[in-house]
Amino acid sequence: MTSSAERGILWIISAPSGAGKTSLSRALVEAVPQLRTSVSYTTRPARPGEVDGTDYHFVEMAQFSEMAERGEFLEYARVHGNGYGTGEPWVKSQLFAGMDVLLEIDWQGARQVRERLPGQAVSIFILPPSLDTLETRLRGRAQDSDEVIARRVAAAREELLHYDEFDYLVVNDQFETALADLRSIVHAEHL
């Protein structure tokens, strides 16, 4: 697909919490050899099983703010009261080496990347089949309180209003079908 002399493609995948963004992204990275996931920085605490440097770079708010002030993020935002950001140097080094880079970010971050790098990213929004399914998935995680789940569902309603800012929409009703759709998008963009 991509030779080392060509620049990689910057992929943005966004979705409301619980729509399957992380599971689909991981499966896509496993299926596409030249695709690497950017590990975001966050100020939120690690969830059970998450590993620093693999799932996220977990940092304190003071360090996160300093990084933002120094311009070290390609994008950053506050979501659910926590800071999230993408380290720019690593992303650019991968792209210039001919590797594709996948950013799992929210719609606000996606907007920042598109503004900062116009025409250089391909964006995909993952939709749940319904808000009821989304809430069921969030409850199935057994990681958040009812209050947090209610807040995430309310946030999802707002996030869904931004679907039209993305190049592609993929409905994650059946996981394998959604993954096949993502693989088709990657293949088509490389053609």
Rosetta constraint file for C-alpha pairs under 8 A:
AtomPair CA 1 CA 190 HARMONIC 6.56 0.50
AtomPair CA 2 CA 6 HARMONIC 6.24 0.50
AtomPair CA 2 CA 7 HARMONIC 7.78 0.50
AtomPair CA 2 CA 8 HARMONIC 7.05 0.50
AtomPair CA 2 CA 34 HARMONIC 7.59 0.50
AtomPair CA 2 CA 98 HARMONIC 6.47 0.50
AtomPair CA 2 CA 99 HARMONIC 7.53 0.50
AtomPair CA 2 CA 190 HARMONIC 7.51 0.50
AtomPair CA 3 CA 98 HARMONIC 6.42 0.50
AtomPair CA 4 CA 97 HARMONIC 5.97 0.50
AtomPair CA 4 CA 98 HARMONIC 4.72 0.50
AtomPair CA 4 CA 99 HARMONIC 7.64 0.50
AtomPair CA 5 CA 97 HARMONIC 7.42 0.50
AtomPair CA 5 CA 98 HARMONIC 6.39 0.50
AtomPair CA 6 CA 96 HARMONIC 7.60 0.50
AtomPair CA 6 CA 97 HARMONIC 7.69 0.50
AtomPair CA 6 CA 98 HARMONIC 5.22 0.50
AtomPair CA 7 CA 95 HARMONIC 5.45 0.50
AtomPair CA 7 CA 96 HARMONIC 5.16 0.50
AtomPair CA 7 CA 97 HARMONIC 6.62 0.50
AtomPair CA 7 CA 98 HARMONIC 4.42 0.50
AtomPair CA 7 CA 99 HARMONIC 7.07 0.50
AtomPair CA 8 CA 94 HARMONIC 7.34 0.50
AtomPair CA 8 CA 95 HARMONIC 4.42 0.50
AtomPair CA 8 CA 96 HARMONIC 6.60 0.50
AtomPair CA 8 CA 97 HARMONIC 7.20 0.50
AtomPair CA 8 CA 98 HARMONIC 4.30 0.50
AtomPair CA 8 CA 99 HARMONIC 4.56 0.50
AtomPair CA 8 CA 100 HARMONIC 4.37 0.50
AtomPair CA 8 CA 101 HARMONIC 7.18 0.50
AtomPair CA 9 CA 95 HARMONIC 6.65 0.50
AtomPair CA 9 CA 99 HARMONIC 7.21 0.50
AtomPair CA 9 CA 100 HARMONIC 4.65 0.50
AtomPair CA 9 CA 101 HARMONIC 6.45 0.50
AtomPair CA 9 CA 120 HARMONIC 7.39 0.50
AtomPair CA 9 CA 121 HARMONIC 6.64 0.50
AtomPair CA 9 CA 122 HARMONIC 7.45 0.50
AtomPair CA 10 CA 95 HARMONIC 7.18 0.50
AtomPair CA 10 CA 100 HARMONIC 5.83 0.50
AtomPair CA 10 CA 101 HARMONIC 5.02 0.50
AtomPair CA 10 CA 102 HARMONIC 6.19 0.50
AtomPair CA 10 CA 103 HARMONIC 7.58 0.50
AtomPair CA 10 CA 120 HARMONIC 6.68 0.50
AtomPair CA 10 CA 121 HARMONIC 4.74 0.50
AtomPair CA 10 CA 122 HARMONIC 6.33 0.50
AtomPair CA 11 CA 100 HARMONIC 7.26 0.50
AtomPair CA 11 CA 101 HARMONIC 5.94 0.50
AtomPair CA 11 CA 102 HARMONIC 4.63 0.50
AtomPair CA 11 CA 103 HARMONIC 5.99 0.50
AtomPair CA 11 CA 121 HARMONIC 5.68 0.50
AtomPair CA 11 CA 122 HARMONIC 5.03 0.50
AtomPair CA 11 CA 123 HARMONIC 5.92 0.50
AtomPair CA 11 CA 124 HARMONIC 7.72 0.50
AtomPair CA 12 CA 102 HARMONIC 5.90 0.50
AtomPair CA 12 CA 103 HARMONIC 4.82 0.50
AtomPair CA 12 CA 104 HARMONIC 6.17 0.50
AtomPair CA 12 CA 105 HARMONIC 6.90 0.50
AtomPair CA 12 CA 110 HARMONIC 6.58 0.50
AtomPair CA 12 CA 121 HARMONIC 6.84 0.50
AtomPair CA 12 CA 122 HARMONIC 6.09 0.50
AtomPair CA 12 CA 123 HARMONIC 4.50 0.50
AtomPair CA 12 CA 124 HARMONIC 6.01 0.50
AtomPair CA 13 CA 21 HARMONIC 7.00 0.50
AtomPair CA 13 CA 25 HARMONIC 7.70 0.50
AtomPair CA 13 CA 102 HARMONIC 7.22 0.50
AtomPair CA 13 CA 103 HARMONIC 6.12 0.50
AtomPair CA 13 CA 104 HARMONIC 5.04 0.50
AtomPair CA 13 CA 105 HARMONIC 6.37 0.50
AtomPair CA 13 CA 106 HARMONIC 7.97 0.50
AtomPair CA 13 CA 123 HARMONIC 6.00 0.50
AtomPair CA 13 CA 124 HARMONIC 4.87 0.50
AtomPair CA 13 CA 125 HARMONIC 5.83 0.50
AtomPair CA 13 CA 126 HARMONIC 7.16 0.50
AtomPair CA 14 CA 21 HARMONIC 6.76 0.50
AtomPair CA 14 CA 104 HARMONIC 5.96 0.50
AtomPair CA 14 CA 105 HARMONIC 5.33 0.50
AtomPair CA 14 CA 106 HARMONIC 5.09 0.50
AtomPair CA 14 CA 107 HARMONIC 6.08 0.50
AtomPair CA 14 CA 110 HARMONIC 7.46 0.50
AtomPair CA 14 CA 123 HARMONIC 7.79 0.50
AtomPair CA 14 CA 124 HARMONIC 6.37 0.50
AtomPair CA 14 CA 125 HARMONIC 4.90 0.50
AtomPair CA 14 CA 126 HARMONIC 6.17 0.50
AtomPair CA 15 CA 19 HARMONIC 6.03 0.50
AtomPair CA 15 CA 20 HARMONIC 7.66 0.50
AtomPair CA 15 CA 21 HARMONIC 5.98 0.50
AtomPair CA 15 CA 105 HARMONIC 7.94 0.50
AtomPair CA 15 CA 106 HARMONIC 6.55 0.50
AtomPair CA 15 CA 107 HARMONIC 7.62 0.50
AtomPair CA 15 CA 125 HARMONIC 5.57 0.50
AtomPair CA 15 CA 126 HARMONIC 4.86 0.50
AtomPair CA 15 CA 127 HARMONIC 6.37 0.50
AtomPair CA 15 CA 159 HARMONIC 7.65 0.50
AtomPair CA 16 CA 106 HARMONIC 7.61 0.50
AtomPair CA 16 CA 126 HARMONIC 7.74 0.50
AtomPair CA 16 CA 127 HARMONIC 7.55 0.50
AtomPair CA 16 CA 152 HARMONIC 7.99 0.50
AtomPair CA 16 CA 155 HARMONIC 7.60 0.50
AtomPair CA 16 CA 156 HARMONIC 4.99 0.50
AtomPair CA 16 CA 159 HARMONIC 6.25 0.50
AtomPair CA 16 CA 160 HARMONIC 7.26 0.50
AtomPair CA 17 CA 21 HARMONIC 7.84 0.50
AtomPair CA 17 CA 134 HARMONIC 7.96 0.50
AtomPair CA 17 CA 138 HARMONIC 7.62 0.50
AtomPair CA 17 CA 152 HARMONIC 6.63 0.50
AtomPair CA 17 CA 153 HARMONIC 7.99 0.50
AtomPair CA 17 CA 156 HARMONIC 6.93 0.50
AtomPair CA 18 CA 128 HARMONIC 7.97 0.50
AtomPair CA 18 CA 134 HARMONIC 5.61 0.50
AtomPair CA 18 CA 135 HARMONIC 7.46 0.50
AtomPair CA 18 CA 137 HARMONIC 5.75 0.50
AtomPair CA 18 CA 138 HARMONIC 5.35 0.50
AtomPair CA 19 CA 126 HARMONIC 6.55 0.50
AtomPair CA 19 CA 127 HARMONIC 6.18 0.50
AtomPair CA 19 CA 128 HARMONIC 4.94 0.50
AtomPair CA 19 CA 134 HARMONIC 6.04 0.50
AtomPair CA 19 CA 137 HARMONIC 7.70 0.50
AtomPair CA 19 CA 172 HARMONIC 6.84 0.50
AtomPair CA 20 CA 24 HARMONIC 5.97 0.50
AtomPair CA 20 CA 126 HARMONIC 7.46 0.50
AtomPair CA 20 CA 128 HARMONIC 7.80 0.50
AtomPair CA 20 CA 172 HARMONIC 6.88 0.50
AtomPair CA 21 CA 25 HARMONIC 5.90 0.50
AtomPair CA 21 CA 104 HARMONIC 7.29 0.50
AtomPair CA 21 CA 126 HARMONIC 6.51 0.50
AtomPair CA 22 CA 26 HARMONIC 6.11 0.50
AtomPair CA 22 CA 104 HARMONIC 7.31 0.50
AtomPair CA 23 CA 27 HARMONIC 6.28 0.50
AtomPair CA 24 CA 28 HARMONIC 6.05 0.50
AtomPair CA 24 CA 175 HARMONIC 7.46 0.50
AtomPair CA 24 CA 178 HARMONIC 7.68 0.50
AtomPair CA 24 CA 179 HARMONIC 6.15 0.50
AtomPair CA 25 CA 29 HARMONIC 6.18 0.50
AtomPair CA 25 CA 102 HARMONIC 7.89 0.50
AtomPair CA 25 CA 104 HARMONIC 7.59 0.50
AtomPair CA 26 CA 30 HARMONIC 6.31 0.50
AtomPair CA 27 CA 31 HARMONIC 6.24 0.50
AtomPair CA 27 CA 179 HARMONIC 7.31 0.50
AtomPair CA 28 CA 32 HARMONIC 6.09 0.50
AtomPair CA 28 CA 179 HARMONIC 6.70 0.50
AtomPair CA 28 CA 182 HARMONIC 7.21 0.50
AtomPair CA 28 CA 183 HARMONIC 6.82 0.50
AtomPair CA 29 CA 33 HARMONIC 6.95 0.50
AtomPair CA 29 CA 35 HARMONIC 5.53 0.50
AtomPair CA 29 CA 36 HARMONIC 6.39 0.50
AtomPair CA 29 CA 37 HARMONIC 7.12 0.50
AtomPair CA 31 CA 183 HARMONIC 7.89 0.50
AtomPair CA 32 CA 183 HARMONIC 7.80 0.50
AtomPair CA 34 CA 99 HARMONIC 5.38 0.50
AtomPair CA 34 CA 100 HARMONIC 5.88 0.50
AtomPair CA 35 CA 99 HARMONIC 6.19 0.50
AtomPair CA 35 CA 100 HARMONIC 4.62 0.50
AtomPair CA 35 CA 101 HARMONIC 5.70 0.50
AtomPair CA 35 CA 102 HARMONIC 6.85 0.50
AtomPair CA 36 CA 99 HARMONIC 7.09 0.50
AtomPair CA 36 CA 100 HARMONIC 6.11 0.50
AtomPair CA 36 CA 101 HARMONIC 4.90 0.50
AtomPair CA 36 CA 102 HARMONIC 6.00 0.50
AtomPair CA 37 CA 101 HARMONIC 5.68 0.50
AtomPair CA 37 CA 102 HARMONIC 4.68 0.50
AtomPair CA 37 CA 103 HARMONIC 6.33 0.50
AtomPair CA 37 CA 104 HARMONIC 7.91 0.50
AtomPair CA 38 CA 86 HARMONIC 7.22 0.50
AtomPair CA 38 CA 90 HARMONIC 7.90 0.50
AtomPair CA 38 CA 91 HARMONIC 6.77 0.50
AtomPair CA 38 CA 101 HARMONIC 6.41 0.50
AtomPair CA 38 CA 102 HARMONIC 5.95 0.50
AtomPair CA 38 CA 103 HARMONIC 5.64 0.50
AtomPair CA 38 CA 104 HARMONIC 7.73 0.50
AtomPair CA 39 CA 53 HARMONIC 6.86 0.50
AtomPair CA 39 CA 54 HARMONIC 6.57 0.50
AtomPair CA 39 CA 55 HARMONIC 6.38 0.50
AtomPair CA 39 CA 56 HARMONIC 5.34 0.50
AtomPair CA 39 CA 57 HARMONIC 6.73 0.50
AtomPair CA 39 CA 86 HARMONIC 7.22 0.50
AtomPair CA 39 CA 103 HARMONIC 8.00 0.50
AtomPair CA 40 CA 55 HARMONIC 7.79 0.50
AtomPair CA 40 CA 56 HARMONIC 5.18 0.50
AtomPair CA 40 CA 57 HARMONIC 6.09 0.50
AtomPair CA 40 CA 84 HARMONIC 6.63 0.50
AtomPair CA 40 CA 85 HARMONIC 5.55 0.50
AtomPair CA 40 CA 86 HARMONIC 4.87 0.50
AtomPair CA 40 CA 87 HARMONIC 6.86 0.50
AtomPair CA 41 CA 56 HARMONIC 5.58 0.50
AtomPair CA 41 CA 57 HARMONIC 4.50 0.50
AtomPair CA 41 CA 58 HARMONIC 5.97 0.50
AtomPair CA 41 CA 59 HARMONIC 6.83 0.50
AtomPair CA 41 CA 64 HARMONIC 7.72 0.50
AtomPair CA 41 CA 83 HARMONIC 7.79 0.50
AtomPair CA 41 CA 84 HARMONIC 5.50 0.50
AtomPair CA 41 CA 85 HARMONIC 5.07 0.50
AtomPair CA 41 CA 86 HARMONIC 6.25 0.50
AtomPair CA 41 CA 87 HARMONIC 7.38 0.50
AtomPair CA 42 CA 56 HARMONIC 6.50 0.50
AtomPair CA 42 CA 57 HARMONIC 6.21 0.50
AtomPair CA 42 CA 58 HARMONIC 5.23 0.50
AtomPair CA 42 CA 59 HARMONIC 6.04 0.50
AtomPair CA 42 CA 64 HARMONIC 7.63 0.50
AtomPair CA 42 CA 82 HARMONIC 6.93 0.50
AtomPair CA 42 CA 83 HARMONIC 5.33 0.50
AtomPair CA 42 CA 84 HARMONIC 4.44 0.50
AtomPair CA 42 CA 85 HARMONIC 6.54 0.50
AtomPair CA 43 CA 58 HARMONIC 5.85 0.50
AtomPair CA 43 CA 59 HARMONIC 5.18 0.50
AtomPair CA 43 CA 60 HARMONIC 5.39 0.50
AtomPair CA 43 CA 61 HARMONIC 5.62 0.50
AtomPair CA 43 CA 64 HARMONIC 7.15 0.50
AtomPair CA 43 CA 82 HARMONIC 5.52 0.50
AtomPair CA 43 CA 83 HARMONIC 5.21 0.50
AtomPair CA 43 CA 84 HARMONIC 6.82 0.50
AtomPair CA 44 CA 58 HARMONIC 7.07 0.50
AtomPair CA 44 CA 59 HARMONIC 7.98 0.50
AtomPair CA 44 CA 82 HARMONIC 5.46 0.50
AtomPair CA 44 CA 83 HARMONIC 7.15 0.50
AtomPair CA 45 CA 58 HARMONIC 7.09 0.50
AtomPair CA 46 CA 50 HARMONIC 5.80 0.50
AtomPair CA 46 CA 51 HARMONIC 7.52 0.50
AtomPair CA 46 CA 52 HARMONIC 7.79 0.50
AtomPair CA 46 CA 58 HARMONIC 7.10 0.50
AtomPair CA 47 CA 143 HARMONIC 7.71 0.50
AtomPair CA 50 CA 54 HARMONIC 7.65 0.50
AtomPair CA 50 CA 55 HARMONIC 5.82 0.50
AtomPair CA 50 CA 56 HARMONIC 7.84 0.50
AtomPair CA 51 CA 55 HARMONIC 5.57 0.50
AtomPair CA 51 CA 56 HARMONIC 7.12 0.50
AtomPair CA 52 CA 56 HARMONIC 5.54 0.50
AtomPair CA 52 CA 57 HARMONIC 5.25 0.50
AtomPair CA 52 CA 58 HARMONIC 5.96 0.50
AtomPair CA 53 CA 57 HARMONIC 4.82 0.50
AtomPair CA 53 CA 58 HARMONIC 7.65 0.50
AtomPair CA 59 CA 63 HARMONIC 6.37 0.50
AtomPair CA 59 CA 64 HARMONIC 6.41 0.50
AtomPair CA 60 CA 64 HARMONIC 6.30 0.50
AtomPair CA 61 CA 65 HARMONIC 6.04 0.50
AtomPair CA 61 CA 83 HARMONIC 7.23 0.50
AtomPair CA 62 CA 66 HARMONIC 6.29 0.50
AtomPair CA 63 CA 67 HARMONIC 6.23 0.50
AtomPair CA 64 CA 68 HARMONIC 6.30 0.50
AtomPair CA 64 CA 83 HARMONIC 7.27 0.50
AtomPair CA 65 CA 69 HARMONIC 6.19 0.50
AtomPair CA 66 CA 70 HARMONIC 6.26 0.50
AtomPair CA 67 CA 71 HARMONIC 6.40 0.50
AtomPair CA 67 CA 72 HARMONIC 5.40 0.50
AtomPair CA 67 CA 73 HARMONIC 7.05 0.50
AtomPair CA 68 CA 72 HARMONIC 5.87 0.50
AtomPair CA 68 CA 73 HARMONIC 6.01 0.50
AtomPair CA 68 CA 76 HARMONIC 7.61 0.50
AtomPair CA 72 CA 87 HARMONIC 5.89 0.50
AtomPair CA 72 CA 88 HARMONIC 5.91 0.50
AtomPair CA 72 CA 89 HARMONIC 7.37 0.50
AtomPair CA 73 CA 85 HARMONIC 5.94 0.50
AtomPair CA 73 CA 86 HARMONIC 5.19 0.50
AtomPair CA 73 CA 87 HARMONIC 4.61 0.50
AtomPair CA 73 CA 88 HARMONIC 5.10 0.50
AtomPair CA 74 CA 85 HARMONIC 7.34 0.50
AtomPair CA 74 CA 86 HARMONIC 5.46 0.50
AtomPair CA 74 CA 87 HARMONIC 5.93 0.50
AtomPair CA 74 CA 88 HARMONIC 4.59 0.50
AtomPair CA 74 CA 112 HARMONIC 7.83 0.50
AtomPair CA 74 CA 113 HARMONIC 6.50 0.50
AtomPair CA 74 CA 116 HARMONIC 7.71 0.50
AtomPair CA 75 CA 85 HARMONIC 5.56 0.50
AtomPair CA 75 CA 86 HARMONIC 5.58 0.50
AtomPair CA 75 CA 87 HARMONIC 7.84 0.50
AtomPair CA 75 CA 88 HARMONIC 7.99 0.50
AtomPair CA 75 CA 109 HARMONIC 5.36 0.50
AtomPair CA 75 CA 110 HARMONIC 7.76 0.50
AtomPair CA 75 CA 112 HARMONIC 5.71 0.50
AtomPair CA 75 CA 113 HARMONIC 6.00 0.50
AtomPair CA 76 CA 83 HARMONIC 7.11 0.50
AtomPair CA 76 CA 84 HARMONIC 5.46 0.50
AtomPair CA 76 CA 85 HARMONIC 3.95 0.50
AtomPair CA 76 CA 86 HARMONIC 6.46 0.50
AtomPair CA 76 CA 109 HARMONIC 5.84 0.50
AtomPair CA 76 CA 112 HARMONIC 7.88 0.50
AtomPair CA 77 CA 83 HARMONIC 5.74 0.50
AtomPair CA 77 CA 84 HARMONIC 5.50 0.50
AtomPair CA 77 CA 85 HARMONIC 6.50 0.50
AtomPair CA 77 CA 108 HARMONIC 6.76 0.50
AtomPair CA 77 CA 109 HARMONIC 6.29 0.50
AtomPair CA 78 CA 82 HARMONIC 5.17 0.50
AtomPair CA 78 CA 83 HARMONIC 4.44 0.50
AtomPair CA 78 CA 84 HARMONIC 6.19 0.50
AtomPair CA 79 CA 83 HARMONIC 6.42 0.50
AtomPair CA 79 CA 84 HARMONIC 7.20 0.50
AtomPair CA 85 CA 109 HARMONIC 7.92 0.50
AtomPair CA 86 CA 103 HARMONIC 7.79 0.50
AtomPair CA 87 CA 91 HARMONIC 6.84 0.50
AtomPair CA 88 CA 92 HARMONIC 6.22 0.50
AtomPair CA 89 CA 93 HARMONIC 6.18 0.50
AtomPair CA 90 CA 94 HARMONIC 6.31 0.50
AtomPair CA 91 CA 95 HARMONIC 6.31 0.50
AtomPair CA 91 CA 101 HARMONIC 6.63 0.50
AtomPair CA 92 CA 96 HARMONIC 6.10 0.50
AtomPair CA 93 CA 97 HARMONIC 6.19 0.50
AtomPair CA 94 CA 98 HARMONIC 6.54 0.50
AtomPair CA 94 CA 99 HARMONIC 5.30 0.50
AtomPair CA 94 CA 100 HARMONIC 7.10 0.50
AtomPair CA 94 CA 101 HARMONIC 6.93 0.50
AtomPair CA 95 CA 99 HARMONIC 5.18 0.50
AtomPair CA 95 CA 100 HARMONIC 6.03 0.50
AtomPair CA 95 CA 101 HARMONIC 6.75 0.50
AtomPair CA 105 CA 109 HARMONIC 5.83 0.50
AtomPair CA 105 CA 110 HARMONIC 6.40 0.50
AtomPair CA 106 CA 110 HARMONIC 6.23 0.50
AtomPair CA 107 CA 111 HARMONIC 6.12 0.50
AtomPair CA 107 CA 159 HARMONIC 6.94 0.50
AtomPair CA 107 CA 162 HARMONIC 6.89 0.50
AtomPair CA 108 CA 112 HARMONIC 6.44 0.50
AtomPair CA 109 CA 113 HARMONIC 6.26 0.50
AtomPair CA 110 CA 114 HARMONIC 6.22 0.50
AtomPair CA 110 CA 123 HARMONIC 7.51 0.50
AtomPair CA 111 CA 115 HARMONIC 6.18 0.50
AtomPair CA 111 CA 165 HARMONIC 7.94 0.50
AtomPair CA 112 CA 116 HARMONIC 5.99 0.50
AtomPair CA 113 CA 117 HARMONIC 5.72 0.50
AtomPair CA 113 CA 118 HARMONIC 7.64 0.50
AtomPair CA 113 CA 121 HARMONIC 7.66 0.50
AtomPair CA 114 CA 118 HARMONIC 4.97 0.50
AtomPair CA 114 CA 119 HARMONIC 6.97 0.50
AtomPair CA 114 CA 120 HARMONIC 7.42 0.50
AtomPair CA 114 CA 121 HARMONIC 6.67 0.50
AtomPair CA 117 CA 121 HARMONIC 7.20 0.50
AtomPair CA 122 CA 167 HARMONIC 6.44 0.50
AtomPair CA 123 CA 166 HARMONIC 5.18 0.50
AtomPair CA 123 CA 167 HARMONIC 5.17 0.50
AtomPair CA 123 CA 168 HARMONIC 6.41 0.50
AtomPair CA 124 CA 166 HARMONIC 5.69 0.50
AtomPair CA 124 CA 167 HARMONIC 5.92 0.50
AtomPair CA 124 CA 168 HARMONIC 4.65 0.50
AtomPair CA 124 CA 169 HARMONIC 5.70 0.50
AtomPair CA 124 CA 170 HARMONIC 7.16 0.50
AtomPair CA 125 CA 163 HARMONIC 6.25 0.50
AtomPair CA 125 CA 166 HARMONIC 6.16 0.50
AtomPair CA 125 CA 167 HARMONIC 7.99 0.50
AtomPair CA 125 CA 168 HARMONIC 6.29 0.50
AtomPair CA 125 CA 169 HARMONIC 4.94 0.50
AtomPair CA 125 CA 170 HARMONIC 6.28 0.50
AtomPair CA 126 CA 169 HARMONIC 6.02 0.50
AtomPair CA 126 CA 170 HARMONIC 4.94 0.50
AtomPair CA 126 CA 171 HARMONIC 5.79 0.50
AtomPair CA 126 CA 172 HARMONIC 6.50 0.50
AtomPair CA 127 CA 160 HARMONIC 7.79 0.50
AtomPair CA 127 CA 169 HARMONIC 7.01 0.50
AtomPair CA 127 CA 170 HARMONIC 6.02 0.50
AtomPair CA 127 CA 171 HARMONIC 4.60 0.50
AtomPair CA 127 CA 172 HARMONIC 5.98 0.50
AtomPair CA 128 CA 133 HARMONIC 6.87 0.50
AtomPair CA 128 CA 134 HARMONIC 6.04 0.50
AtomPair CA 128 CA 171 HARMONIC 5.80 0.50
AtomPair CA 128 CA 172 HARMONIC 5.38 0.50
AtomPair CA 128 CA 173 HARMONIC 6.49 0.50
AtomPair CA 129 CA 133 HARMONIC 6.57 0.50
AtomPair CA 129 CA 134 HARMONIC 7.75 0.50
AtomPair CA 129 CA 171 HARMONIC 6.14 0.50
AtomPair CA 129 CA 172 HARMONIC 6.36 0.50
AtomPair CA 129 CA 173 HARMONIC 5.29 0.50
AtomPair CA 130 CA 134 HARMONIC 6.34 0.50
AtomPair CA 131 CA 135 HARMONIC 6.20 0.50
AtomPair CA 131 CA 153 HARMONIC 7.35 0.50
AtomPair CA 131 CA 157 HARMONIC 7.96 0.50
AtomPair CA 132 CA 136 HARMONIC 6.25 0.50
AtomPair CA 133 CA 137 HARMONIC 6.18 0.50
AtomPair CA 134 CA 138 HARMONIC 6.29 0.50
AtomPair CA 134 CA 153 HARMONIC 7.49 0.50
AtomPair CA 135 CA 139 HARMONIC 6.21 0.50
AtomPair CA 135 CA 149 HARMONIC 7.21 0.50
AtomPair CA 135 CA 153 HARMONIC 6.46 0.50
AtomPair CA 136 CA 140 HARMONIC 6.06 0.50
AtomPair CA 137 CA 141 HARMONIC 6.53 0.50
AtomPair CA 138 CA 142 HARMONIC 7.37 0.50
AtomPair CA 138 CA 144 HARMONIC 7.79 0.50
AtomPair CA 138 CA 149 HARMONIC 6.54 0.50
AtomPair CA 139 CA 143 HARMONIC 7.75 0.50
AtomPair CA 139 CA 144 HARMONIC 7.47 0.50
AtomPair CA 139 CA 149 HARMONIC 7.18 0.50
AtomPair CA 144 CA 148 HARMONIC 5.79 0.50
AtomPair CA 144 CA 149 HARMONIC 6.25 0.50
AtomPair CA 145 CA 149 HARMONIC 6.22 0.50
AtomPair CA 146 CA 150 HARMONIC 6.09 0.50
AtomPair CA 147 CA 151 HARMONIC 6.24 0.50
AtomPair CA 148 CA 152 HARMONIC 6.13 0.50
AtomPair CA 149 CA 153 HARMONIC 6.16 0.50
AtomPair CA 150 CA 154 HARMONIC 6.20 0.50
AtomPair CA 151 CA 155 HARMONIC 6.12 0.50
AtomPair CA 152 CA 156 HARMONIC 6.03 0.50
AtomPair CA 153 CA 157 HARMONIC 6.48 0.50
AtomPair CA 154 CA 158 HARMONIC 6.86 0.50
AtomPair CA 155 CA 159 HARMONIC 6.17 0.50
AtomPair CA 156 CA 160 HARMONIC 5.99 0.50
AtomPair CA 157 CA 161 HARMONIC 6.97 0.50
AtomPair CA 158 CA 162 HARMONIC 7.65 0.50
AtomPair CA 159 CA 163 HARMONIC 7.52 0.50
AtomPair CA 162 CA 166 HARMONIC 7.92 0.50
AtomPair CA 163 CA 169 HARMONIC 7.37 0.50
AtomPair CA 170 CA 178 HARMONIC 6.28 0.50
AtomPair CA 170 CA 181 HARMONIC 6.95 0.50
AtomPair CA 170 CA 182 HARMONIC 7.48 0.50
AtomPair CA 171 CA 178 HARMONIC 6.41 0.50
AtomPair CA 172 CA 177 HARMONIC 7.66 0.50
AtomPair CA 172 CA 178 HARMONIC 5.22 0.50
AtomPair CA 173 CA 177 HARMONIC 7.87 0.50
AtomPair CA 173 CA 178 HARMONIC 7.23 0.50
AtomPair CA 174 CA 178 HARMONIC 6.25 0.50
AtomPair CA 175 CA 179 HARMONIC 6.13 0.50
AtomPair CA 176 CA 180 HARMONIC 6.10 0.50
AtomPair CA 177 CA 181 HARMONIC 6.20 0.50
AtomPair CA 178 CA 182 HARMONIC 6.32 0.50
AtomPair CA 179 CA 183 HARMONIC 6.22 0.50
AtomPair CA 180 CA 184 HARMONIC 6.15 0.50
AtomPair CA 181 CA 185 HARMONIC 6.32 0.50
AtomPair CA 182 CA 186 HARMONIC 6.35 0.50
AtomPair CA 183 CA 187 HARMONIC 6.15 0.50
AtomPair CA 184 CA 188 HARMONIC 6.00 0.50
AtomPair CA 185 CA 189 HARMONIC 6.11 0.50
AtomPair CA 186 CA 190 HARMONIC 6.34 0.50
AtomPair CA 187 CA 191 HARMONIC 6.44 0.50
